[in-house]
């Protein structure tokens, strides 16, 4: 999945698109080492643990959990991966352009 996310970020660099990671892999030092090692360039929020406040509020029970949110802040898709995720994002971008 990670390679596809990297491709998507590059592909949509000039679009109104943001990929944001909510990271539950520990403290900032630990997360930053992971981001550097994996060459993850998109924004991250550090939730600390899998029972952190963001995971709890968003009712996340499995990782990764993916929410695709439209320009109005409405969750339109959940847990799509790879090509399905890209198609959903492209659909929402096309809707915005109308």
C-alpha angles and dihedrals in degrees: 000000000000094000090054092050089053090051092048092052091052094043094051098037092119095044132085091264133123131185111201124186123210101204123203098174096111138273127351095269092052093045093047091053090052092048091050094046093048094039092235108171105176126096119282134197115203112226094174101219140015087262093050122134096264095048089047096048093046092046094239114173102159135043127264100026111177125202119186108202125193127225090272093056095255119141103237102168136020133199099358116154138203114330093008090055092049092050091050092050092047090050091054092046090052090050090053092052093056 
